[in-house]
Each structure stands twice: as structure tokens, then as C-alpha cells.
Amino acid sequence: MELVWCRSFLAVHEQGGFTAASRTLHRSQSRISAHVAALEAELGAQLFHRDVHPPTLTAAGTAFLPHARATVTEWQSALAAVAAGQGQVRGNVAVGSVPSVSAMLIAPLLAEFSETHPEVRFEVHEGANNWLDEALAHRTIELGISPMEITPRLGIAQRALLTDPFRAVVPFDHPAASAGFLELEQLVGKPVITTGEAGLDPHVGLEFRELLEHVEFDYERSLAVTQPTTVFSFVRAGLGIGIMGALGTRIVRDNSLVVVPVNAENASRKIGLRWANTRRLSPAASAFADALEAMVDREIAAGRLEAR
């Protein structure tokens, strides 16, 4: 079995077809097809259902998928380890995050890190916490940066980076705008717009349940959305009062709304670095994690972020 066969197999699966895989790998479609056919001959099993579009994995393909990923990952780790032994940091790092973290932490860090480590290449995947856990477990990403979980999934390690205080997004004429902060009592009988994970509670994001546990807000008319920009749009449309992390509020500039602190003891969340503890981080990922923590510490010292 050749490594390039595994790369082609993974590209077909991840990109959604042979044509898309050929564009990604800069190879002809016939070459990609030949690689997959050779792999199937070696394994003695068909890996894709080719009679549907996009092609889907067979049972054999599904069984082989994690091993193909592990093979490619181990080879990349071997190259990176040899380079590290020669004083170089190189390789590919796949990072997963939530949108607010991508905008406010990953964007400036990538610009900085690319200058000091030009041989490192990056993939950035955005998703909710439940997707990030799956991506870490299946080696789609090597590092995740997202709100921390009280009890992380088995096999997932995490450490805190910073505290992200909750903020309220209100219209200019709301009492909280003139007061400079929101009291939880001001949510009674009102719908709330929060960020949350798709497929879970459609009314309140998981991170905000403890904060709102004893508040008699209008649950049925409340909405949980995935994007910080959507929170602002819904508040602007008069659909409710926005509650979200401070990082997310810094993405949006909206002169028609006011962002104020939430006056409550538990009005914050921890943002953490997460990884699969079943394997060692690659040298490139370790260097990136160190650079991330150093950047966050500088931002905390400058008063632009809150300490962990």
C-alpha cells in the first residue's frame, strides 16, 4: 500500500467526490481513480459506492477510514519529528474553533505565527463543541479552541486559556444601555437571543442555562443561533435581548445597539485549548499551542482579555 493512495482516498471522502479531490490534490481525476482502485485491490474490498453522487463510503470504506487518517497523520508526524530534530518546525496543523475564537484569537495568531514558522501550513475548521469533539477523536483536527466543558468527553484533554465574560446586546433605548449593565431581572418575561449549538436546545444555548436557570424569561420565544452576527441581527429586529460571550460581541460593529456587561456572579465562560490525549501533539501543533498561550497572556496583561 502506498501513502499517496491513502491521501487520494481521504480526499475523495472529505471533498465529496473524485473531481473535487483532483482539484484539491492537483492531480488528474483519472490518477485519483487509479489510486483508489489500487487501494481497493490491495484491500480486497470496494471502498466507495460509485452509483450515487457524491460517492459514499461502503462498510469497508468506513472501517478503513480511521486507519487511513492515522497512516497519513503518522507520516506527517514522522516528517515533522525529523525536522524538529534538525531545529526546524514544519508540517500541517488542523485547528478547530468556534467563530468568535477564529475571529479574535486565531486570525491574529496565524498572521504572527506564519512569520516565525513559514514551513507550517494550517487548516481552520469552525464548528460547535460537539463537532469539535468528534473532529478531535477522528483526527480531523489536532487542536480545538472553544468554550470548556465541565466534564470533557473521554479521551479529550483541555486547559483554560482565558475567561470570556457574558455581555448583553440591547437597543439604545433599553434601560441597561443607560445604566451601563444588565440586571437579570430585566429579562423577566422577555425573549432572549443566545449563541448555541445546532441540533440542541433551539431556545437557549447550553452555556447560558446556568445563568438563566432562575430567571422567568420567555423561553418559548427565545432563540439560540450559531453565529454572533445573527444575535445582533435578531436584537436589531426586536426579537429579544442578546446574551453572548464578549469575544463574539467584538466581531460586530453595530451603532444601533449597545453592548453592556451582565451583572451576575456566574456571567462568564472559560475558553480553553483542547486536544486528544490518546496521542502526542506534533511539533508544529505544540509550537502553535505555546504561541497561542503566549499571545493570550500578552492580551491579558494589556487588559484586552480577562485572566483564566
Secondary structure as the mmCIF struct_conf table of DSSP 4:
data_model
#
loop_
_struct_conf.conf_type_id
_struct_conf.id
_struct_conf.beg_label_comp_id
_struct_conf.beg_label_asym_id
_struct_conf.beg_label_seq_id
_struct_conf.end_label_comp_id
_struct_conf.end_label_asym_id
_struct_conf.end_label_seq_id
HELX_RH_AL_P HELX_RH_AL_P1 LEU A 3 GLN A 15
TURN_TY1_P TURN_TY1_P1 GLY A 16 GLY A 16
BEND BEND1 GLY A 17 GLY A 17
HELX_RH_AL_P HELX_RH_AL_P2 PHE A 18 LEU A 25
TURN_TY1_P TURN_TY1_P2 HIS A 26 HIS A 26
BEND BEND2 ARG A 27 ARG A 27
HELX_RH_AL_P HELX_RH_AL_P3 GLN A 29 LEU A 43
TURN_TY1_P TURN_TY1_P3 GLY A 44 GLY A 44
BEND BEND3 ALA A 45 ALA A 45
STRN STRN1 PHE A 48 HIS A 49
TURN_TY1_P TURN_TY1_P4 ARG A 50 ASP A 51
BEND BEND4 VAL A 52 PRO A 54
STRN STRN2 THR A 56 LEU A 57
HELX_RH_AL_P HELX_RH_AL_P4 ALA A 59 GLY A 85
TURN_TY1_P TURN_TY1_P5 GLN A 86 GLY A 87
STRN STRN3 GLY A 91 SER A 97
HELX_RH_AL_P HELX_RH_AL_P5 PRO A 99 VAL A 101
HELX_RH_PI_P HELX_RH_PI_P1 SER A 102 ILE A 106
HELX_RH_AL_P HELX_RH_AL_P6 ALA A 107 THR A 116
TURN_TY1_P TURN_TY1_P6 PRO A 118 GLU A 119
STRN STRN4 VAL A 120 GLU A 126
HELX_RH_AL_P HELX_RH_AL_P7 ASN A 129 ALA A 137
TURN_TY1_P TURN_TY1_P7 HIS A 138 ARG A 139
BEND BEND5 THR A 140 THR A 140
BEND BEND6 GLU A 142 GLU A 142
STRN STRN5 LEU A 143 PRO A 147
HELX_LH_PP_P HELX_LH_PP_P1 MET A 148 GLU A 149
BEND BEND7 ILE A 150 THR A 151
HELX_LH_PP_P HELX_LH_PP_P2 PRO A 152 ARG A 153
TURN_TY1_P TURN_TY1_P8 LEU A 154 GLY A 155
STRN STRN6 ILE A 156 PRO A 171
TURN_TY1_P TURN_TY1_P9 PHE A 172 ASP A 173
BEND BEND8 HIS A 174 HIS A 174
HELX_RH_AL_P HELX_RH_AL_P8 PRO A 175 ALA A 179
TURN_TY1_P TURN_TY1_P10 GLY A 180 GLY A 180
BEND BEND9 PHE A 181 PHE A 181
STRN STRN7 LEU A 182 GLU A 183
HELX_RH_3T_P HELX_RH_3T_P1 LEU A 184 LEU A 187
TURN_TY1_P TURN_TY1_P11 VAL A 188 GLY A 189
BEND BEND10 LYS A 190 LYS A 190
STRN STRN8 VAL A 192 THR A 195
TURN_TY1_P TURN_TY1_P12 ALA A 198 GLY A 199
BEND BEND11 LEU A 200 LEU A 200
BEND BEND12 PRO A 202 VAL A 204
HELX_RH_3T_P HELX_RH_3T_P2 LEU A 206 PHE A 208
HELX_RH_AL_P HELX_RH_AL_P9 ARG A 209 LEU A 212
TURN_TY1_P TURN_TY1_P13 GLU A 213 HIS A 214
TURN_TY1_P TURN_TY1_P14 TYR A 219 ARG A 221
STRN STRN9 LEU A 223 VAL A 225
BEND BEND13 THR A 226 THR A 226
HELX_RH_AL_P HELX_RH_AL_P10 PRO A 228 ARG A 236
TURN_TY1_P TURN_TY1_P15 ALA A 237 GLY A 238
BEND BEND14 LEU A 239 LEU A 239
STRN STRN10 ILE A 241 GLY A 245
HELX_RH_AL_P HELX_RH_AL_P11 ALA A 246 THR A 249
TURN_TY1_P TURN_TY1_P16 ARG A 250 ILE A 251
TURN_TY1_P TURN_TY1_P17 ASN A 255 SER A 256
STRN STRN11 LEU A 257 ASN A 263
BEND BEND15 ALA A 264 ALA A 264
TURN_TY1_P TURN_TY1_P18 GLU A 265 ASN A 266
STRN STRN12 SER A 268 ALA A 276
TURN_TY1_P TURN_TY1_P19 ASN A 277 THR A 278
BEND BEND16 ARG A 279 ARG A 279
HELX_LH_PP_P HELX_LH_PP_P3 ARG A 280 SER A 282
HELX_RH_AL_P HELX_RH_AL_P12 PRO A 283 ALA A 301
TURN_TY1_P TURN_TY1_P20 ALA A 302 GLY A 303
BEND BEND17 ARG A 304 LEU A 305
STRN STRN13 GLU A 306 GLU A 306
#
